[in-house]
């Protein structure tokens, strides 16, 4: 790299880092300034400016705040107290953010439930949230009712839409709730370390876990992106990601709302509508996950894709090949890639736009960062320890697991963990670089280069990422084994050319009465779309290790190539369900892609 280019990159890096640290340095766990206070300050400053736009309707900051106050006063009318939980199980809609913003004003925690969940997985999330009330709409109410049999206790349903039976009409109820803010005294004694939200993540194994998002952690997300993006009151951010995830629901909203900008919210992502919406709504930024950008590239060209006023795209999971095409084809001036996890304490930004890098931590910056890479043994799936018993640092170009140091002296390095304490403890690695230290295990393999750029390599363990979601192989296998005719199931992810993440594939041992149609119907009801296996392989027997764990290495290596596999292989056709995978179809998937 030429000296001039290096200096330019270093300047952009330092500018972004300085701007971000300045915005978050005052955040502290013992502060009485809560997340809702940050948002209230924005409302007071920009009360008459537009804040949220959804399906042709716009709320100003003042109107958004008035709606949030109604939800806060609804909670008080239901005798909900500080620390109580309300479950929010809805798709993106205009009320989504005002609901949880309003509940934070009275100290109530909101559990943001993935609106694609069904059955026992949905019930599991509701159960561990501890919520006694659930807020729904007409789209999610049927799924909730179907899952009620698996709940540990009854929950009061509040529906935005038509109601029946014991359901309550939330819209009608809100009309009798005041839009005047609740008195600040209801939050007396609360600290920024208190929980504000539960956001669910698959983690690395098992069913979804509820990550505790404190007020401080949410402030770090929202303030961090308000600074890192350089957003102003003139920015308009297009958000088509689900608000139950931190990327869209905290990073995207925070970048706009804390700076007086506005959000264009969509119910879901559509490659067809994306560019016309961006042009029509005069968006200046959009927030992404890598798969979203690949969908855009795979979509047919249109005039709108280059007629926009975008200045920045920001998000995570953008692979180098997509990144390299995204900017010139769509005339996106700049990309801000970041790395972070819902529950973790590691975050990094690629402020200077190095294609393919998830962030940077140059040596000359000193020990300002709390993360390191350690050598990792893929066979034992454990960090490598030297003769002293401590972990061995990974060198330049060497793949290692990323760890984040947990230090009481630095609030930005906190690990608030999960609702399940045992699950939290499993994510902590001790005696890493010195006896007695504690580090958060990200479960992600990375490597660095000589300039301090970090590059994502893969996930550790039995989780793969597909359609922007972490999928637990153990959870999927349990549902598959409950299907009629399935005796055993071994679930894994396989690479598909031209697609981000890994597609789900299942090796099945089945009985004589196994029926593909019945199997497809079963998993459609039991699993959300992103967790349903894309490929099936019928096996005579599943190989196991000496400790009876399913072997996956050979299955992953073989992938879904019918030319290499003697067993029958099927793929899920969007139109026909599971059908036999033939050599011509396999070639078509490799050559031009098939919607999976």
N, C-alpha and C positions, 0 to 999 in steps of 0.2 A: 504494500500500500504506500502510495506517495506521501511524503511528509505533509503536503498541503491537505490532502484528503483525510489523513489521520487527525490533523488539527481541527478540521471542520467537524469530523465525527465526535471528537472529544468535546468540542464546544457545545454541540447539540446535546450530548450526554449530560454534561455538567449543568446546562441550562434547565433541562427537564428534571434532573435529580434535585437541584436547588429549589426549583419551583414547588415540587411535590413535598419535599421535607419541610419547607416553610409552612405549608398548609396543614400538615399533620402534627407538627412538633408540640402543639399545646394539648393534644389529646392525652388523657391520663385516666387510669382505672378508678381513682378515687375522686374524680371530678364530678360535680353535681350538674354539669352541662351535659344533657342527654341528646340522643339522636333527634328527638322531636324539637329540642331547642334550636338545633342547627337549622332544621326545616322551618321552624317558626320565624327565625331571623330572616330567612329568604322570603317568606310570605310577607313579612312586614316591610321589606325593602322593595319588592316588586309586585305588590298586591294586585295591580290592575293589568299586569302583563299576562299573556297567555302562558299556561303551564303544561296542560295535557290536551292532546287532540286524539280522538278515537272515533272512527267511523262517522266522520263529518261533524262531530260535536266537540266543542272546545271548552275547557274550564280555565279561567284565570287562576292565578295564585290564590286570590281571595276566595273564589268559589270552591277551589280544591280544599282549602283549609276549612271552609264552612261545612263541606261534606264530611271531612275527617272529624270535625267536632260532633257531628250527628252520631257517628259511629262510637266516638268516645263516650257520649252521653247515653247511647244505647247500652254500652257495656255497664255503665253505672246503674242503669235502670234494671239490669239483670243481676245486680249485686255481685258483679265480677270485681275482684280485688287485685291489688298488685301481686304479680307473680302467677296469677291464674293464666290459663292458656285457652285461646280460641283457635280452632282449625279453619284455615281458609283453603277451600277446595274448589277453585274456579279457574277457567282459562283467562287469558288476558282480557281485560275490559276496563272501562273508564273508572270504575269504583275500586279496582284492585289495590292500587297504591294508597288512596285515601283511607281504605279500611285499616291497613296495618299502621299507617301513620297516625290515624286517630286513636287506635288502641294503645300505642306507645305513650300517648298523652296521659293515660290513667294507669300506666305501669303494667298493662296486660300484654302478655307474650302472644305473638301470632305464629302458628305453625303453618308454613307455606307448603301445602301438599301438591305434589306433581299431579296435574289434572288428567294425565294419561293412565294413572294407576287404576287397577280393578281388583276385585276379589280379595284374597287373603293378604296380598301385598299392600293394598290400600288400607285394609283393616289394621295391619301391623303398624303402619305409620300413624294412623289415628290413635291406636292404643298407646304407643310409646310417647305420643305428644301429651297425654294426660288431659286432653281437652274435654270439656263437658258440652261445648257448643260448636257447631260447624256451620260455616257460611258457604252456601252453594248457589248455583244458578240452574236454569232448566237443562243445561247440557250435562252437568255433573251429578245432579240429583239422582237419576236412575242408577248410576254406578255406586253411589253411596248406599242407596236402599238395598242393592244386591249384596253389598258387603256387610250389612248390619248383623247378619247371623254370626260373624266372626269377631264382633266387637266385645271387649271386656265389660263395657257398661253402656247404657243408653246414652245417646247424644241428642241434644235439642237441635233440630234442623231449622235454619233460617235461609229462605230461598229468595233469590232475585228472579221472580217469574211466577208461573202458575203453581199453586200449592194444593195439596190434598192431605187428608188424614191429619196426622199430628204436626205436619209441617207448619212453620210460621212464615208469613209474608213479610220479608225484610223491608221492601220498598214502602209498604203501607206503614209499618212500624216506625220507620225513620221519620215519617212526616210529623210524628208527635214528639220527636227528639230535638232538643234545642241545637241551634248552630252556633251558639255562644261557647267559646272554649271553656273547658273545665278549669277550675281554679288550680293554679300552680301548686298549691299546698298538697294536692292529692299525691304529688310525687316527692314530697319532703322526705329526705333520708335516702332516696335512691341514688345510686352511683352509676358511673359509666360502665362499671364492671358487671352490672346486673343484666340479665338476658333481655333482649328485645325481640328476637326472632328465633325460630327453629327452621333451619334449611336442611333438607334431607339429601344425603349423598349415599351412593352405593358403597363408597370406601373401596377396600380391596377384596373383601370376602363377605358373604352372607347377605341378609336382607338389608334394605336401606337403614341408615343410621341418622339420628337427628343431631345435627351439629348445632351447638349452642352459639348463637351470634349475639354477643353482648352489644350494648349501645356503643361502646368504644370500638369494637371490631367493625360494626356497620359504619361508624363515622370514618374509620380508616379507609374503607372501601369508597364511600361517597366523596369524602374530601380529597382522597388520593387521586381519583379520576377527574374530579373538578379541576385539580391542578395539572395533572399529567397531560390532559388533552388540550390545555390552554383555552378551554371554553369560555365564552363571554355571553352577555345577555342577548346578543344577536344570533347565537347559534340555535339550531333546530336539529335535534338528534332523532334519527329514525330507529325505532326499537321494534324488531320483529321476533326477538328471542323471548322465551317464557319468563314471566316475572317471578316464578318460584325458584329460579336460579339466580345466583349472585351476579353473574355477568350482565344480564339484562336488568334485573330487579334492583340492584344496588349500584353497580358501576355505571351502567347506562343512564339511569335516572339521576344519580348523583352528579354526573358531569354536567347535565343540563340544569337541574333545579337549584343546585347550590350557587349557580352563577347567574340566575335570572333568565336562563335560556328556556327552551320548551322541548317537549317530547312528542313525537308523532308515534303513537302506539298502535300496533297491529295485533289482531287476535292470534295470528300465526304467520309464519314465513311463507311467501309465495314467490317463486322465481319469475312467474309471469307478471305479477303486479309490482314487483320490487322497484324497477326503474321508473315506470309511470308514476308510482307513488312518490318516489324521491324527488322527481321533477315537479309534480303538482304541488307537493307540500313544501317545496323550497328547502329541503333538508341540506344541512351543511356537514353533517357527520352521520355515520351509522355504526352500530356496534355489532360485532360478528362472533361466530365460532367458525372454525375452519371449514366445516362441512357446508355452511351457508354460502361461503365464497365459491366453493367448488360447484355447487348447484348453479350459481350465477354464470360461471364459465361454461358449464355444459349446456346452458340454455341458448336458444337461437338468438343471434344478434338483433338489436333493435335500435332505432334512432335515439330513444330516450337514454340509453346507457352512456351516452357521451354529451347529453344536453343539460346535465345537472350542475348544481353549484356546490358540490361536495369539496371539502378541503381536507378531510381526514376520515379514515376508517380505523376503529380500534377494537381489540378483542383478543382472543387466544385460540391456539390450535391451528394457525395458518401455516401450512406446509410450504416449503421453499418453491416447489413447482407452481403452486397456485399463486403465491405471492408474486412471482416473476411475471405471470400473465395478467394478474389483476390490475396492476397500475397502468400499463400501456393500453390495454384493451378498453378499460372503463375510464381512463383519464382521472384516476384517483391520485391526487397530489402526494399524499403521505399515508403511511400505515404505522400505527402504534400497537405493536404486539406486546402482550404481557403474559406472565405466568403466575398462577396462584391456585389455591384450592379453597373450597368453602370453609373447611375446618382447620386448615393448616396455618403455619406462621411464616411461610416462605412466600415472598412476592418479589418479582423483578420486572423491570420494564426494558424494552428495547427502544430507548429514546432516539437513537440515531439512525434507525431504519435499516440495519444490516439484514439483508434478506435471509430468512430461515432461522434467525436467532430468536430465542424467547426472552432474552435479557442480557445484561452485561454487568460484570463486577470486576473492573480492571484492578490490577494489583496496586497501582499507584493511589487508589482511593483509600487504602488502608483497611482497617477492620470495621468499617461502617456497616457492612452487611453481616447478617447472622446465619448465612447458609454456606455449606461446604458439600463437596462430593467425596464419598468414601468408596473404596474398592468393594465390589460386590461379586459374590460367588453364585453364578446362575444355577449350579447344580443343587446347592443347599438352600438357595434363596435367602441368603443371610450376608450381612456385611463381613468383609475379611478382617480378621484381627491378627495383629503381629505377636511377636514373642512376649511383649509386655502385657498382652491382653487388651490393648487399646486398638481402635480401628485404624486402618491405613488409608491415608488420603489418596484420592485419585489424581493422577498427574494430567498434564495437558494432553488432550486427545484420547484419554483413557475413560472408558465408560464406568460410571459409578452411580450409586444411589444418592439423591439429593436429601440432605438433612438440614433442619432448621434449629438453631440453638434456642433453648427455652431459658430466658434469663429474667429474673424478677426485676432487675434494674432497668430493663427496657420494655415498656408496655407494648411496643410494636412487635415484640417477639413472643407475646403470650400465646398459649395454646389452650383455648377455652374448652376444647374437647367435645364429647358427645353427651347426650343425656345418660347413656349407658356408661358408667364409670369404667367397667371392665374393658369395653371397646376403646375407651380413651387410653387406658394404661397400655394396651397392645400397640399403640402408635408411638410410644415413647421408647427411645433407645438410650441406655445409660452407659457411663464410662466409655465415652467415644474418643475424645482426645485427651482427657484427663480424668482421673478417678473422681466420681461424684457428679460429673456433669450430666445434663439431660438434653436430648435432641429429639425433635419431631421427625418421624419417618414419613416422607412424602409418598413413598411407594413408586417413585418415578426414577427411571434411569436417564442420565444426561451425560454430556461430555462438554468440555470447554476447549477453546483455542488459545493461542498465545496472546491474543488481545483481550481476553477476559469475557468473550461472548459465550453464552450458554446455549446448548442445542438439545432439544428433547429427543430421546431415543425410543423409549417404550415404557409401558407399565409393568410393574412386578406382580406376579401372582395370578390369581384366577379372576381377573377382571379385564375386559376389553372395552374399547370405546366405539360406539356406533351411533350414527345420527345425532352426534353431540351429547350422548348420554353414556355414563358408565354402566356396564352390564355385568352383574355378578353371575359367573357360571354356575356356582352352587345353587343360587336361587332358581335360575332357569331350569337346571337339572331336576330339582324337586318337582316343579310343575310338569315337566315332560314325563317324569316317571309316574305321575298320577293319571296320565292319559290312558285311555283304554288300549290294551294290547302292548303297552311299553313295559318291558321288564327291567331294563337298565338304560341310563342315559349318561353320556360323557359329552359335556359342552365345552366349546373352545372358540376362539376367534381366528379367522383366516384373512389374509390380505387379499384385497380385490384391486386389481390395477385401476387407477383412476378414481379411487374412492378413499376418503379419509377414514382413519380408524380401521377396525376389523369387523367383518361381517360375522354374525353368529352361525356356527355350524354345530350339529349334534350327531354324534355317533350313537345309534340306537340298537339295542338288542330287543327284538320284538317277538311276540307269540304269533301263532298261525292266524288268529282272528284280527290282527292289526289292520286297520283301515286308514288310508291317508286322509280321506275326507273327514272322518271323525276326529282324527288327530289334529287336523288344521282347525276344525271348529273348536276343539278343546283349548288349544293354545291362544286362539283369538279372544276367548273369554277370560283366560287365566293370566295373560301377559300383555303389557303395553306393546304397541307395534315395534318399537326399537329393540325390544328384548326377544321377539319371536325369531327363531332360527331362520336364516336365509337359505341354508343348505342342510340336507340330511344325508347321512350315510348309514346304511343298514349293515350292522356287524354281526358275525356269528358269535363273538364273545368280546368282552372288553378286557384288554390287558391291564394288569395292576402291578404296583410295586410290591416290595416285600412287606410293606406296612399297609397294603390293600388300598393305596391311593391309585386313582385312575391315571394311567400313562397317557400323556397328551402330545409329547414331542413328535412321535412318528405321524400322528394324525394331523398335526399342524403342518408338518413338512409336506405331506401328501396334498394338503389343501383340498380342492374340490375338482381336480382334473380327472375326468372319467377315463382318460387314457392311461393313467397311472394306477387307478384304483379298480380292483376286481369286484368290489362290492357295488351294490346298486347305490347311485347317488341321485338325489332329487334337489330341485331348487324351487323357491316360492315365486310363482308367477303372479303378478298383481291381478291378472284377469282370471286365472284358472286354479289358483292355489298351488299345492305341491305337485310338480310334474317331473318326470324322469329327465335328468340332465344328459343331453346327448353331446357328441363331439362338435357338431355344428353350432349348437347353442353356447357351448363352452367357448368356442372360438369367437363367437359374436360378442360375448361378455368381455373377452380380452381385447378385441379389436375396437369396438365402438361403444361398449357399455350397454347394459340392460338395466332398467329401473329395478332396483332391488329393495 
